[in-house]
Amino acid sequence: MLTAEAQDRLTRVGPGTPMGELMRRYWIPVRPLAQLKEEDVMSIRILGEDLVLFMTRNGELGLVGERCPHRMVMMKYGIPDEDGLRCCYHGWKFAPDGQCIDMPLESPTNKLKDQVKIASYPVCEMGGLVWAYMGPQPVPLLAPWDLFVMPNALRQIGISFLECNWLQCHENTGDPAHSVYLHGYMFKYMLEREGKLEERTKDMQMSTLHARIKMGIGIESLYAHETQYGMEKGINYSQALGADKDRQSRHSTVIFPFFTQTGGPGQVRQEFQIRVPIDDT
């Protein structure tokens, strides 16, 4: 069991916190690119910071502080331009790197804009996601994860906002034991209560249900192997306990700081679950 102090150290992710500063040294997915294309400008909260993500009319991505330094108007109401984002109040325009590049109501000889800059972070696109780097220089390379750069792949991106800290959810993802009962027996029980178990025997979800229940047959023990990038977690099966043979089955690969790749090698369907911290809670 972790102490309360250790829990706080792991789950507090704001600026200046130990875990927050560590996570800022990694590229973080912040939104699906398709969502940004629909909205152009959107307010986001990542690692306890309120920011504005936008796309210029030329398709360049930007991530900047949430308020214009002129009159503190929120930049989520900004107007995308060819090369930046204009504040809706007086039209000050900021490039994706945060530099003010236009003050339309000021004299052309006024150099004030050269002295005005808002917070900004590098962003780029990979695998249909917008990634941000919020840490110190130099900016590291974005790791080309196989599922995000694999050619001729069909990618499906889902996003959910969970009312818990990142560690609570991340710990659950790498837990093979709950799959049997929560995703297997509990699902079956709910269908039985609703009288829908028989009518859905050919449903694709039913094959997943049966696979989850079968997953619990012959379990001898669970394992967790530490790796250079995190850990691999899975199940040791015993033929003497009902399994088809003595074998080891990988359930998930936990990758630092908050990535989990589920399933084993050679499977057609692969999945990343990424627990991006919004804030401490």
Number of C-alpha atoms within 10 A of each C-alpha: 5 7 8 9 8 10 12 15 14 17 20 21 27 20 15 10 15 15 18 23 17 13 22 18 16 20 21 24 20 19 19 18 20 13 14 17 12 9 11 20 23 20 17 17 15 18 21 17 15 15 22 22 29 27 24 19 15 11 13 15 24 26 28 27 21 24 20 25 15 11 10 11 16 18 26 23 18 25 18 20 16 12 19 28 30 23 24 17 15 14 15 23 25 29 24 25 18 20 19 22 20 18 18 11 9 12 9 9 6 9 11 13 16 11 9 16 18 17 14 23 18 17 21 17 16 17 19 17 19 22 23 24 24 23 19 11 8 7 13 12 9 15 11 11 11 10 16 16 13 12 8 6 10 8 14 8 13 7 9 6 8 12 9 13 19 22 18 12 16 19 13 12 22 23 15 19 17 14 20 20 16 14 16 21 16 15 18 18 12 12 15 12 9 8 11 12 16 10 9 12 11 9 12 9 12 16 12 13 22 16 15 20 19 13 20 20 16 20 20 19 12 17 17 18 10 12 11 7 11 17 17 20 20 22 21 16 23 18 14 12 13 14 18 12 12 15 14 16 15 18 23 22 25 25 17 13 17 19 18 23 19 21 18 15 9 7 7 7 11 14 14 18 16 19 23 21 25 22 19 17 15
